[in-house]
Structure formats: structure tokens, C-alpha cells
Amino acid sequence: MMNPPAYDANTSLARALVDELVRGGVTEACIAPGSRSTPVALALAHDDRIRVHVHIDERSASFFALGTARVTKRPALVLTTSGTAAANLHPAVLEAHHGRVPLVVCTADRPPELRDTGAGQTIDQRGLFGKAVRWEADPGPPDDRPDVAAHWRSISARAAATAIGPPSGPVHLNLAFREPLVPTGAPLVPAPGRADGAPWVKVSVPSRAPTAETVTRVVNAVSGTERGVLVAGWGAQVTSVTAARFAIAAGWPVVADPLSGLRTGALALSTYDALLRTPEFADTHRPDLAVRVGAPTTGKVANGWLAAVPQWIVDPDQAWLDPHRASSELLACDAELLLAAVVDALGAPRETVWVERWREAERLARSALDMMLDDLEDPFEGCIARDVVAGLPDGSHLVVASSMPVRDVESFSAPRDGIRFVANRGVNGIDGFTSTALGVGAVADGPVVALLGDLCFLHDANGLLGANERGIDVTLVVVDNDGGGIFSFLPQADEPQHFETLFGTPHGMDLAAVAAVHGVPCSEVEKSGDLIPAMHDSIEAGGVRVVLVRTNRADNVTAHREAWTAVANAIA
């Protein structure tokens, strides 16, 4: 008869892992139920320094964690059992990788002797996420040796530090456990952390301040270029104050995607998408130099316009975010520090005919757009996007879905400050969007509103499971055009024989009923002027709620084109 283990190694590893991750900054953990992950799940529940969110669906759990990490900038933990449960995390891992979001992915696993034997829920999980993780570790089943503290804790500390970066991103810990999976009552393996509560290994982040030579080159380029623009996409990592100061000092307008957080100030352009659809205007207003912070803008029009323009891209992580291969410089430094240093060197504001022409065009186009939108009685998706942005209380978070919502926010929303935009633009998918929004709501201060389409809503309906039992306040503004509205703007729309079946994909679902099944209240908006009051009522009522706005896909395309025509006529 075998002697019982001297120590409870499973519980020991799990508790050391959780303690070390907390020391490394983890405060939120999302768990999908499973058996093999029991040691870590119990360790998380045992530690009151970390808040645990339980989700039935692994994909929802991972995107909820992603949402919390986007807001807090702290690594969030997601835990699953083995097999397909682990594979369901892949979409969120990809988004975290490309979106530079800190995520610690913990997948429980069978021990090595059960792999390739036909054991249930057993796949080869080593390397499961390929190149989409910053680092991965497979430490093997816990040993009941009293000298493993450094091994366990160094792995955990490295996971948290690597997730934070730079660059931030996902890491994968594949944790194999042998049975018994519940605490045995045996003593724990001695695995104490550092006495001062610090991580096992403190990691010093390298300075990414620009060199004096870099600042001088940018100053010379900006001062020597009257016809320039500052372009800002998601992940700009620049404050609105610094961006506005730079624009004034340079005498350049700011082509600011709202996701950058920089569509504020007197020189921020909100109508460039409509303006640049007029060929003559686009040709006569093409800059001689563009300095870009963050990713490219959302829409194709501005990116195509800039494709032939020399571009200097500022990215502290040296990411090559340049799909048009238009950049001539990649400045691997902190954009906030660089622009601030350039402003100090440039000195007095520069008044130019160039920037005044842009300001006048913005004034005319903004007036034309708003006049056209204000005259519409029936809901139009561009008007919905404009009004949601304009109607949010200060201090709000707006979570914007991919496909048409993010494009309409870019094309129609006016400049404003006081709100923070959140979006999954790493790989631009609609996966897990509702769960992401709920994750934002779990950690954000102030109101949280999400703008999404009907297919996006249905795609993550599982995210609503138990939503109103989480103590979260999130308003989901759902635009229901009974299908994939973005395809009506693409060449596929010219294939009427198969368009609706393959691309339009009408779902015919009653989205209010879908919300009701999950215990989520839903109010419907029938007139454009009723949207902002309905949104405010939902925010005030609290909890997770849906504000449903029905539109027509064909009418939506027509209204977009009418908006572009209105702007073209205004600047003719």
C-alpha cells in the first residue's frame, strides 16, 4: 500500500501562484467551472485580495477579463479546465496580443501520463496559443518537495510582469494537476513569498523617453512643414492636453479617431471621413507630412488619403502598425514625452493658412452633418452614434463594437472630452463584445454604455448569463437592422442573388425577447429624439439594461450617402 503524500502539493502550488500574481498586480479573476482547475479555483476563492467572477462560457470569461484589464491596465486572470475549454480562450488571447492588453491565461491540464491515451478532455495544450502569447510556461504537476518555492513563485512573478510588459499582452500558464484535486488535509509545501510583500522578482521597466537627437529631428521636421497633420488612432497613449498643445504649436490639425481619446480641442477634426470623400478637397488638402500616434484610423478613407504621404509613426513598443507601408520613420519612444518635448522646443503657436482652411472646412462640414441629422425623425445609425457620444455624462466609458458602430462613431461624432472610449480593435472582431463591456462595467468609475449591432449582440448572448447578478451597471445600446449592415457598403452588395443569404444574414430574432430570457430589461426607441432620454433613464435605473433601436439597412446606406453629399455641397 502506497504511503499518502507528505504534502498537499496541488493546493500549495495554487495558493503560491495566486499570491504571487496578486503581488504582481492582479486584482480580477474570471473562472469558468471545471474539475481539473479545482486547485486554482479554490485558491482564488480563498484569497480575499482578488475579486472572482464566475462565467459558464469560457469565451465570455476571457473577454470579461479582457474588459477589466483594458480599463485598469492591470493583468487580469482567466482560468479554465482542460480540453476545448482552453481552446475557447483563443479569440480573447488574440485580441489581447494585438491590442496589447495584459492577460494571464491559466489552463488546467491532465498530467503528462494521460496525454495521447484517449483520456477525456485531454489535448496537447502546450503551445496552444502559438505566437499570440508573450510567454508561456508548463511547470508540470506539482511536487511535494519543500524546496520548490523559488520555482513556483518565479514562474508566477514572471507571468505577471511579462503580461504588464512592455509591451503588454497575454501570457499562458498551463497547469497540470494529478488527483486528488481537492485539499487533502495534508500539510502545505512551504512556499513563502518575499517577507515585504513584494513580487518574487521585481522588474524594472526600461525608460522609453525620446533621445535629444530624436526630439531635434522631429522639431526640425515639424517646424519645416506647414502642411502637416497629427494623426491619432487607438492606443495613442497621449493626453488630450499635450495633443492640443502640439497642434497649436505646429499649426497642424488633428485627424483624431475618437478611440484615440484625442478628438478634443479647437484643432481636432471630426468630419474628415466625410470631407475626404470629396476628391477635389482630398487632393488639395493632402499634407506634406503626417505624425501618427497610435494605430491607423478606423475607416479606409483617411488611411487611403494618407497612403502617399510621408508618415512618422510614434510607437513605444516599436510595433509596425503600417498596413500601407507609408511610414518613413518609426520612433520607438513614449509619444506623450516626445510631443511634450517638441512643443517646448517649438515655442510660440504657429498661425497658418493651412490650419485655418481645415478649421473652416470642419465648421462647414460639422454644420451640414448636424443639420442633416437633426432633421431626421426616424433613427439613422450615424445619428445614433453621434447622439450616444454627445449624450453621455462626463466621466462615462463608451465601449464601441466593431463593424458599423465604430465606423459611425468615427464618421459622425463631434469633438468632446470627459469620456473614455474602449474598443477591441486589436483584431477588430465582434467576439465577446458584451462580455468585454460587462468587464469594463465591473471596474470602471462612472457610467458605462456600450454601442453595438444586432449580430454582435447575438454573437455574445452568453455574456448576458447572470449579468444582473454581478452588481454591474452597463447600458447596451443595440442597433437592430436585422443583419450585417456593414456588408451593404461593400462590393458584395452588388451580388443580389446571394447577398442576403451569405452576407446580409437576417436573423429575424426579437432582441427584446433575447434580453428578457436573460433577465435583462429592454426599452425600445422609435424616434431619433428619444434616444438620449432613454439612455439617461437606463443609466439612472442601474443594472444591465438594453436600449434597442431598430433601423433599416437599405435606408441606412441611403442616409450615409446623403450625409456625404451634404458635406460635399457645403464645401463646394
ZATIKOL-269617 format. One record per residue (C-alpha): y, x, z; residue in one letter. Coordinates in nm, 3 decimals, decimal comma, padded with zeros to 5 digits. Layout:
N
PT        Y        X        Z  voza
PT        Y        X        Z     A
...
END
This chain:
572
PT        Y        X        Z  voza
PT   00,000   00,000   00,000     M
PT   00,344   00,136  -00,105     M
PT   00,597   00,211   00,163     N
PT   00,911  -00,004   00,141     P
PT   01,223   00,174   00,015     P
PT   01,413   00,356   00,285     A
PT   01,742   00,229   00,148     Y
PT   01,875  -00,073  -00,041     D
PT   01,992   00,125  -00,343     A
PT   02,089  -00,175  -00,559     N
PT   02,332  -00,314  -00,303     T
PT   02,459   00,036  -00,227     S
PT   02,544   00,116  -00,589     L
PT   02,702  -00,224  -00,644     A
PT   02,926  -00,201  -00,339     R
PT   03,029   00,158  -00,414     A
PT   03,104   00,058  -00,774     L
PT   03,322  -00,237  -00,672     V
PT   03,502  -00,044  -00,401     D
PT   03,584   00,239  -00,638     E
PT   03,704   00,003  -00,912     L
PT   03,935  -00,168  -00,661     V
PT   04,072   00,173  -00,565     R
PT   04,132   00,228  -00,936     G
PT   04,342  -00,087  -00,971     G
PT   04,100  -00,373  -01,043     V
PT   04,206  -00,698  -00,876     T
PT   04,050  -00,963  -01,106     E
PT   03,682  -01,006  -01,193     A
PT   03,515  -01,260  -01,420     C
PT   03,145  -01,334  -01,377     I
PT   02,902  -01,526  -01,596     A
PT   02,597  -01,639  -01,396     P
PT   02,278  -01,439  -01,435     G
PT   01,992  -01,293  -01,236     S
PT   01,986  -00,925  -01,330     R
PT   02,356  -00,892  -01,242     S
PT   02,298  -01,024  -00,888     T
PT   02,370  -00,697  -00,701     P
PT   02,715  -00,656  -00,858     V
PT   02,797  -01,028  -00,836     A
PT   02,723  -01,027  -00,463     L
PT   02,923  -00,708  -00,414     A
PT   03,222  -00,869  -00,584     L
PT   03,190  -01,178  -00,368     A
PT   03,163  -00,954  -00,061     H
PT   03,495  -00,776  -00,131     D
PT   03,799  -00,988  -00,048     D
PT   04,036  -00,747  -00,224     R
PT   03,924  -00,876  -00,561     I
PT   03,957  -01,231  -00,694     R
PT   03,643  -01,365  -00,862     V
PT   03,645  -01,618  -01,147     H
PT   03,309  -01,767  -01,245     V
PT   03,251  -01,886  -01,604     H
PT   02,944  -02,045  -01,760     I
PT   03,019  -01,894  -02,102     D
PT   03,024  -01,513  -02,128     E
PT   03,275  -01,515  -02,412     R
PT   03,512  -01,731  -02,209     S
PT   03,471  -01,498  -01,911     A
PT   03,559  -01,192  -02,116     S
PT   03,868  -01,346  -02,276     F
PT   03,985  -01,482  -01,939     F
PT   03,962  -01,127  -01,806     A
PT   04,149  -01,006  -02,113     L
PT   04,430  -01,252  -02,042     G
PT   04,471  -01,132  -01,685     T
PT   04,476  -00,768  -01,796     A
PT   04,737  -00,833  -02,066     R
PT   04,980  -00,958  -01,803     V
PT   04,905  -00,728  -01,509     T
PT   04,837  -00,411  -01,713     K
PT   04,557  -00,350  -01,463     R
PT   04,194  -00,317  -01,568     P
PT   04,005  -00,645  -01,532     A
PT   03,629  -00,656  -01,478     L
PT   03,383  -00,880  -01,661     V
PT   03,018  -00,898  -01,552     L
PT   02,717  -01,042  -01,735     T
PT   02,343  -01,034  -01,716     T
PT   02,136  -00,864  -01,986     S
PT   02,043  -00,954  -02,345     G
PT   02,253  -01,186  -02,557     T
PT   02,480  -01,244  -02,258     A
PT   02,604  -00,888  -02,301     A
PT   02,641  -00,931  -02,678     A
PT   02,869  -01,231  -02,626     N
PT   03,134  -00,995  -02,489     L
PT   03,178  -00,814  -02,820     H
PT   03,475  -01,017  -02,958     P
PT   03,679  -00,958  -02,642     A
PT   03,582  -00,591  -02,638     V
PT   03,707  -00,556  -02,996     L
PT   04,035  -00,728  -02,909     E
PT   04,079  -00,507  -02,602     A
PT   04,010  -00,198  -02,813     H
PT   04,255  -00,278  -03,092     H
PT   04,506  -00,449  -02,863     G
PT   04,496  -00,167  -02,605     R
PT   04,407  -00,386  -02,308     V
PT   04,234  -00,231  -02,002     P
PT   03,892  -00,391  -01,952     L
PT   03,588  -00,279  -01,751     V
PT   03,279  -00,435  -01,908     V
PT   02,976  -00,435  -01,678     C
PT   02,648  -00,544  -01,834     T
PT   02,342  -00,567  -01,615     A
PT   02,023  -00,436  -01,775     D
PT   01,649  -00,419  -01,729     R
PT   01,517  -00,079  -01,621     P
PT   01,408   00,164  -01,894     P
PT   01,037   00,092  -01,849     E
PT   01,093  -00,269  -01,966     L
PT   01,274  -00,181  -02,289     R
PT   01,074  -00,220  -02,612     D
PT   00,800  -00,406  -02,428     T
PT   00,885  -00,766  -02,511     G
PT   01,028  -00,827  -02,164     A
PT   01,257  -01,129  -02,151     G
PT   01,632  -01,087  -02,200     Q
PT   01,581  -00,722  -02,283     T
PT   01,756  -00,544  -02,569     I
PT   01,882  -00,191  -02,609     D
PT   02,229  -00,224  -02,458     Q
PT   02,317   00,144  -02,474     R
PT   02,593   00,187  -02,729     G
PT   02,607  -00,192  -02,770     L
PT   02,982  -00,193  -02,846     F
PT   02,984   00,111  -03,071     G
PT   03,320   00,277  -03,122     K
PT   03,508  -00,015  -02,967     A
PT   03,498   00,130  -02,615     V
PT   03,693   00,424  -02,480     R
PT   03,394   00,543  -02,278     W
PT   03,053   00,421  -02,169     E
PT   02,800   00,515  -01,903     A
PT   02,438   00,420  -01,840     D
PT   02,364   00,573  -01,499     P
PT   02,010   00,435  -01,478     G
PT   01,851   00,239  -01,193     P
PT   01,998   00,327  -00,852     P
PT   01,816   00,590  -00,650     D
PT   01,760   00,552  -00,278     D
PT   01,876   00,909  -00,217     R
PT   02,152   00,968   00,039     P
PT   02,328   01,222  -00,187     D
PT   02,437   01,004  -00,478     V
PT   02,786   00,908  -00,358     A
PT   02,964   01,153  -00,587     A
PT   02,757   01,038  -00,887     H
PT   02,822   00,667  -00,839     W
PT   03,185   00,697  -00,739     R
PT   03,286   00,945  -01,007     S
PT   03,146   00,712  -01,275     I
PT   03,337   00,416  -01,130     S
PT   03,661   00,610  -01,090     A
PT   03,635   00,737  -01,447     R
PT   03,576   00,385  -01,576     A
PT   03,895   00,250  -01,416     A
PT   04,107   00,550  -01,514     A
PT   03,982   00,552  -01,872     T
PT   04,047   00,180  -01,910     A
PT   04,406   00,233  -01,798     I
PT   04,443   00,520  -02,042     G
PT   04,643   00,626  -02,224     P
PT   04,560   00,456  -02,442     P
PT   04,446   00,150  -02,250     S
PT   04,124  -00,012  -02,366     G
PT   03,772  -00,123  -02,275     P
PT   03,500   00,082  -02,109     V
PT   03,134  -00,012  -02,078     H
PT   02,912   00,036  -01,774     L
PT   02,550  -00,056  -01,850     N
PT   02,385  -00,104  -01,511     L
PT   02,007  -00,117  -01,492     A
PT   01,851  -00,268  -01,180     F
PT   01,492  -00,293  -01,067     R
PT   01,377  -00,580  -00,847     E
PT   01,436  -00,691  -00,577     P
PT   01,786  -00,788  -00,689     L
PT   01,899  -00,947  -00,362     V
PT   01,977  -00,746  -00,048     P
PT   01,659  -00,631   00,122     T
PT   01,797  -00,576   00,470     G
PT   01,720  -00,206   00,444     A
PT   01,999   00,041   00,529     P
PT   02,256   00,114   00,258     L
PT   02,263   00,452   00,088     V
PT   02,551   00,647   00,243     P
PT   02,815   00,648  -00,032     A
PT   03,158   00,660   00,136     P
PT   03,474   00,691  -00,067     G
PT   03,770   00,916  -00,001     R
PT   03,897   00,878   00,353     A
PT   04,255   00,796   00,244     D
PT   04,154   00,503   00,022     G
PT   04,232   00,697  -00,294     A
PT   04,008   00,694  -00,602     P
PT   03,728   00,947  -00,610     W
PT   03,922   01,130  -00,880     V
PT   04,298   01,095  -00,921     K
PT   04,401   01,113  -01,286     V
PT   04,746   01,239  -01,379     S
PT   04,883   01,067  -01,688     V
PT   05,041   01,316  -01,930     P
PT   05,412   01,287  -01,998     S
PT   05,493   01,123  -02,329     R
PT   05,865   01,192  -02,319     A
PT   06,010   01,296  -02,656     P
PT   06,096   01,660  -02,706     T
PT   06,455   01,765  -02,760     A
PT   06,365   01,854  -03,118     E
PT   06,227   01,504  -03,181     T
PT   06,538   01,339  -03,038     V
PT   06,763   01,557  -03,253     T
PT   06,571   01,475  -03,571     R
PT   06,588   01,102  -03,502     V
PT   06,958   01,122  -03,416     V
PT   07,031   01,306  -03,741     N
PT   06,825   01,058  -03,943     A
PT   06,989   00,754  -03,785     V
PT   07,345   00,886  -03,797     S
PT   07,294   00,988  -04,160     G
PT   07,162   00,646  -04,266     T
PT   07,397   00,350  -04,280     E
PT   07,144   00,112  -04,439     R
PT   06,874   00,121  -04,175     G
PT   06,674  -00,127  -03,968     V
PT   06,491  -00,119  -03,638     L
PT   06,158  -00,300  -03,682     V
PT   05,978  -00,430  -03,373     A
PT   05,624  -00,567  -03,361     G
PT   05,382  -00,650  -03,082     W
PT   05,325  -00,367  -02,840     G
PT   05,677  -00,229  -02,890     A
PT   05,699  -00,109  -02,527     Q
PT   06,080  -00,108  -02,541     V
PT   06,313  -00,311  -02,322     T
PT   06,544  -00,559  -02,490     S
PT   06,844  -00,380  -02,335     V
PT   06,752  -00,047  -02,492     T
PT   06,673  -00,204  -02,829     A
PT   07,010  -00,384  -02,832     A
PT   07,194  -00,065  -02,735     R
PT   07,018   00,125  -03,012     F
PT   07,104  -00,140  -03,271     A
PT   07,472  -00,137  -03,175     I
PT   07,495   00,242  -03,168     A
PT   07,316   00,280  -03,500     A
PT   07,484  -00,015  -03,668     G
PT   07,143  -00,145  -03,770     W
PT   06,997  -00,496  -03,744     P
PT   06,668  -00,552  -03,562     V
PT   06,383  -00,709  -03,759     V
PT   06,219  -00,844  -03,446     A
PT   05,887  -01,023  -03,439     D
PT   05,908  -01,246  -03,128     P
PT   05,586  -01,090  -02,998     L
PT   05,777  -00,764  -02,953     S
PT   05,996  -00,927  -02,688     G
PT   06,298  -00,785  -02,872     L
PT   06,424  -01,093  -03,056     R
PT   06,731  -01,096  -02,833     T
PT   07,086  -00,973  -02,866     G
PT   07,357  -01,007  -03,130     A
PT   07,182  -00,793  -03,393     L
PT   06,833  -00,942  -03,367     A
PT   06,727  -01,118  -03,686     L
PT   06,524  -01,439  -03,654     S
PT   06,533  -01,559  -04,015     T
PT   06,417  -01,251  -04,204     Y
PT   06,095  -01,420  -04,317     D
PT   06,290  -01,692  -04,498     A
PT   06,566  -01,458  -04,619     L
PT   06,325  -01,210  -04,774     L
PT   06,152  -01,483  -04,975     R
PT   06,464  -01,485  -05,196     T
PT   06,401  -01,193  -05,437     P
PT   06,766  -01,113  -05,507     E
PT   06,851  -01,099  -05,137     F
PT   06,544  -00,889  -05,060     A
PT   06,629  -00,640  -05,336     D
PT   06,995  -00,599  -05,241     T
PT   06,921  -00,572  -04,869     H
PT   06,636  -00,321  -04,876     R
PT   06,710  -00,044  -04,623     P
PT   06,701   00,329  -04,681     D
PT   06,516   00,394  -04,355     L
PT   06,320   00,190  -04,103     A
PT   06,236   00,297  -03,749     V
PT   05,947   00,089  -03,620     R
PT   05,833   00,040  -03,262     V
PT   05,505  -00,142  -03,210     G
PT   05,274  -00,285  -03,473     A
PT   05,385  -00,424  -03,811     P
PT   05,542  -00,769  -03,804     T
PT   05,311  -01,068  -03,828     T
PT   05,398  -01,202  -04,173     G
PT   05,328  -01,037  -04,505     K
PT   05,676  -01,092  -04,649     V
PT   05,863  -00,843  -04,430     A
PT   05,581  -00,590  -04,444     N
PT   05,573  -00,608  -04,823     G
PT   05,950  -00,567  -04,835     W
PT   05,927  -00,254  -04,622     L
PT   05,634  -00,104  -04,811     A
PT   05,858   00,105  -05,037     A
PT   06,096   00,204  -04,754     V
PT   06,062   00,537  -04,568     P
PT   05,942   00,449  -04,218     Q
PT   05,935   00,641  -03,893     W
PT   05,681   00,487  -03,657     I
PT   05,705   00,544  -03,282     V
PT   05,373   00,509  -03,101     D
PT   05,299   00,685  -02,771     P
PT   04,924   00,675  -02,836     D
PT   04,958   00,815  -03,189     Q
PT   04,798   00,504  -03,337     A
PT   04,820   00,488  -03,716     W
PT   04,943   00,129  -03,744     L
PT   05,044   00,161  -04,107     D
PT   04,840  -00,060  -04,343     P
PT   05,082   00,001  -04,633     H
PT   05,077   00,380  -04,584     R
PT   05,456   00,367  -04,587     A
PT   05,533   00,594  -04,294     S
PT   05,662   00,946  -04,340     S
PT   05,683   01,022  -03,966     E
PT   05,461   00,928  -03,673     L
PT   05,642   01,006  -03,350     L
PT   05,387   01,024  -03,069     A
PT   05,614   00,966  -02,773     C
PT   05,743   00,695  -02,541     D
PT   05,954   00,460  -02,752     A
PT   06,174   00,348  -02,462     E
PT   06,261   00,706  -02,370     L
PT   06,317   00,805  -02,732     L
PT   06,551   00,519  -02,821     L
PT   06,746   00,561  -02,496     A
PT   06,794   00,932  -02,565     A
PT   06,904   00,862  -02,923     V
PT   07,159   00,605  -02,801     V
PT   07,306   00,857  -02,557     D
PT   07,341   01,111  -02,835     A
PT   07,487   00,871  -03,091     L
PT   07,774   00,769  -02,867     G
PT   08,018   00,502  -02,981     A
PT   07,898   00,187  -03,160     P
PT   07,896   00,203  -03,538     R
PT   08,054  -00,085  -03,726     E
PT   07,925  -00,111  -04,083     T
PT   07,948  -00,348  -04,377     V
PT   07,568  -00,331  -04,385     W
PT   07,515  -00,484  -04,044     V
PT   07,791  -00,742  -04,095     E
PT   07,622  -00,861  -04,414     R
PT   07,299  -00,908  -04,219     W
PT   07,477  -01,093  -03,940     R
PT   07,635  -01,331  -04,187     E
PT   07,303  -01,389  -04,362     A
PT   07,138  -01,458  -04,026     E
PT   07,414  -01,705  -03,935     R
PT   07,384  -01,894  -04,265     L
PT   07,003  -01,896  -04,263     A
PT   06,979  -01,998  -03,897     R
PT   07,220  -02,284  -03,955     S
PT   07,031  -02,401  -04,265     A
PT   06,694  -02,387  -04,089     L
PT   06,814  -02,567  -03,778     D
PT   06,991  -02,836  -03,979     M
PT   06,679  -02,899  -04,183     M
PT   06,454  -02,907  -03,877     L
PT   06,686  -03,127  -03,675     D
PT   06,682  -03,390  -03,950     D
PT   06,303  -03,429  -03,932     L
PT   06,177  -03,721  -03,731     E
PT   05,805  -03,662  -03,779     D
PT   05,652  -03,347  -03,628     P
PT   05,657  -03,038  -03,850     F
PT   05,475  -02,723  -03,743     E
PT   05,774  -02,495  -03,796     G
PT   05,987  -02,726  -03,582     C
PT   05,717  -02,738  -03,314     I
PT   05,716  -02,357  -03,292     A
PT   06,096  -02,339  -03,277     R
PT   06,123  -02,608  -03,010     D
PT   05,845  -02,472  -02,789     V
PT   06,015  -02,131  -02,779     V
PT   06,360  -02,281  -02,725     A
PT   06,247  -02,535  -02,465     G
PT   06,058  -02,302  -02,231     L
PT   06,214  -02,247  -01,889     P
PT   06,332  -01,895  -01,811     D
PT   06,055  -01,688  -01,658     G
PT   05,784  -01,851  -01,872     S
PT   05,494  -01,690  -02,054     H
PT   05,421  -01,820  -02,405     L
PT   05,069  -01,747  -02,527     V
PT   05,063  -01,778  -02,906     V
PT   04,747  -01,826  -03,111     A
PT   04,667  -01,652  -03,437     S
PT   04,666  -01,823  -03,776     S
PT   04,966  -02,055  -03,829     M
PT   05,118  -02,077  -03,476     P
PT   05,204  -01,706  -03,456     V
PT   05,346  -01,715  -03,809     R
PT   05,555  -02,022  -03,738     D
PT   05,691  -01,868  -03,420     V
PT   05,792  -01,563  -03,625     E
PT   05,946  -01,768  -03,907     S
PT   06,130  -02,039  -03,714     F
PT   06,205  -01,941  -03,353     S
PT   06,562  -01,845  -03,271     A
PT   06,657  -01,541  -03,062     P
PT   06,627  -01,589  -02,689     R
PT   06,546  -01,395  -02,378     D
PT   06,393  -01,493  -02,046     G
PT   06,036  -01,546  -02,170     I
PT   05,738  -01,319  -02,230     R
PT   05,516  -01,354  -02,535     F
PT   05,141  -01,292  -02,517     V
PT   04,906  -01,289  -02,816     A
PT   04,568  -01,150  -02,918     N
PT   04,695  -00,951  -03,216     R
PT   04,456  -00,657  -03,188     G
PT   04,221  -00,815  -03,441     V
PT   04,416  -01,140  -03,490     N
PT   04,124  -01,372  -03,415     G
PT   04,122  -01,717  -03,259     I
PT   03,821  -01,626  -03,043     D
PT   03,854  -01,712  -02,677     G
PT   04,216  -01,818  -02,704     F
PT   04,211  -02,097  -02,444     T
PT   04,032  -01,864  -02,202     S
PT   04,295  -01,596  -02,264     T
PT   04,572  -01,845  -02,187     A
PT   04,398  -01,953  -01,865     L
PT   04,362  -01,587  -01,768     G
PT   04,735  -01,543  -01,819     V
PT   04,792  -01,850  -01,603     G
PT   04,579  -01,703  -01,325     A
PT   04,809  -01,406  -01,271     V
PT   05,149  -01,491  -01,423     A
PT   05,454  -01,587  -01,225     D
PT   05,633  -01,890  -01,365     G
PT   05,523  -02,150  -01,621     P
PT   05,257  -02,067  -01,880     V
PT   05,250  -02,253  -02,211     V
PT   05,009  -02,188  -02,499     A
PT   05,072  -02,285  -02,862     L
PT   04,757  -02,325  -03,070     L
PT   04,598  -02,513  -03,357     G
PT   04,316  -02,764  -03,353     D
PT   04,042  -02,530  -03,479     L
PT   04,145  -02,270  -03,223     C
PT   04,126  -02,538  -02,953     F
PT   03,776  -02,644  -03,061     L
PT   03,660  -02,285  -03,108     H
PT   03,701  -02,217  -02,736     D
PT   03,639  -02,562  -02,593     A
PT   03,405  -02,397  -02,341     N
PT   03,711  -02,231  -02,193     G
PT   03,808  -02,572  -02,053     L
PT   03,493  -02,597  -01,842     L
PT   03,610  -02,628  -01,483     G
PT   03,964  -02,541  -01,588     A
PT   04,131  -02,776  -01,342     N
PT   03,923  -02,643  -01,055     E
PT   04,074  -02,294  -01,083     R
PT   04,415  -02,374  -00,936     G
PT   04,586  -02,268  -01,259     I
PT   04,892  -02,422  -01,426     D
PT   04,879  -02,398  -01,807     V
PT   05,013  -02,635  -02,071     T
PT   04,829  -02,622  -02,406     L
PT   05,048  -02,744  -02,693     V
PT   04,786  -02,823  -02,960     V
PT   04,891  -02,880  -03,321     V
PT   04,630  -03,105  -03,479     D
PT   04,634  -03,108  -03,860     N
PT   04,259  -03,178  -03,884     D
PT   04,157  -02,843  -04,023     G
PT   04,255  -02,490  -04,112     G
PT   04,619  -02,524  -04,204     G
PT   04,672  -02,159  -04,296     I
PT   04,440  -02,186  -04,597     F
PT   04,678  -02,432  -04,762     S
PT   04,919  -02,139  -04,808     F
PT   04,657  -01,907  -04,958     L
PT   04,518  -01,879  -05,313     P
PT   04,208  -02,069  -05,202     Q
PT   04,421  -02,385  -05,210     A
PT   04,411  -02,362  -05,591     D
PT   04,034  -02,431  -05,585     E
PT   04,040  -02,807  -05,515     P
PT   03,672  -02,864  -05,589     Q
PT   03,553  -02,675  -05,281     H
PT   03,873  -02,627  -05,083     F
PT   03,829  -02,891  -04,815     E
PT   03,460  -02,815  -04,758     T
PT   03,488  -02,437  -04,739     L
PT   03,843  -02,376  -04,616     F
PT   04,026  -02,691  -04,508     G
PT   03,725  -02,781  -04,288     T
PT   03,846  -03,115  -04,149     P
PT   03,678  -03,168  -03,814     H
PT   03,752  -03,539  -03,760     G
PT   03,746  -03,492  -03,384     M
PT   03,957  -03,677  -03,130     D
PT   04,104  -03,382  -02,943     L
PT   04,233  -03,604  -02,664     A
PT   03,874  -03,712  -02,604     A
PT   03,759  -03,348  -02,606     V
PT   04,015  -03,273  -02,338     A
PT   03,910  -03,579  -02,138     A
PT   03,545  -03,469  -02,139     V
PT   03,659  -03,156  -01,956     H
PT   03,879  -03,348  -01,714     G
PT   04,198  -03,219  -01,876     V
PT   04,484  -03,474  -01,905     P
PT   04,636  -03,513  -02,252     C
PT   04,965  -03,660  -02,369     S
PT   05,043  -03,724  -02,734     E
PT   05,373  -03,659  -02,910     V
PT   05,458  -03,876  -03,210     E
PT   05,822  -03,779  -03,278     K
PT   05,979  -03,434  -03,301     S
PT   06,239  -03,509  -03,038     G
PT   05,974  -03,596  -02,781     D
PT   05,806  -03,254  -02,775     L
PT   06,029  -03,066  -02,532     I
PT   06,038  -03,353  -02,277     P
PT   05,658  -03,383  -02,298     A
PT   05,621  -03,009  -02,245     M
PT   05,854  -03,016  -01,945     H
PT   05,667  -03,312  -01,795     D
PT   05,338  -03,125  -01,830     S
PT   05,478  -02,811  -01,668     I
PT   05,619  -03,013  -01,380     E
PT   05,292  -03,205  -01,326     A
PT   05,098  -02,879  -01,293     G
PT   04,733  -02,803  -01,358     G
PT   04,579  -02,752  -01,700     V
PT   04,710  -03,010  -01,946     R
PT   04,721  -03,070  -02,320     V
PT   05,022  -03,183  -02,520     V
PT   04,882  -03,299  -02,854     L
PT   05,098  -03,309  -03,168     V
PT   04,943  -03,445  -03,487     R
PT   05,066  -03,320  -03,826     T
PT   04,963  -03,345  -04,189     N
PT   04,851  -03,031  -04,370     R
PT   04,990  -03,125  -04,711     A
PT   05,324  -03,236  -04,566     D
PT   05,336  -02,914  -04,365     N
PT   05,317  -02,697  -04,678     V
PT   05,591  -02,904  -04,843     T
PT   05,817  -02,874  -04,539     A
PT   05,772  -02,496  -04,524     H
PT   05,878  -02,466  -04,886     R
PT   06,175  -02,693  -04,826     E
PT   06,281  -02,468  -04,540     A
PT   06,266  -02,160  -04,761     W
PT   06,465  -02,341  -05,029     T
PT   06,728  -02,445  -04,776     A
PT   06,779  -02,084  -04,673     V
PT   06,790  -01,965  -05,034     A
PT   07,059  -02,224  -05,113     N
PT   07,259  -02,130  -04,804     A
PT   07,287  -01,763  -04,903     I
PT   07,317  -01,816  -05,279     A
END
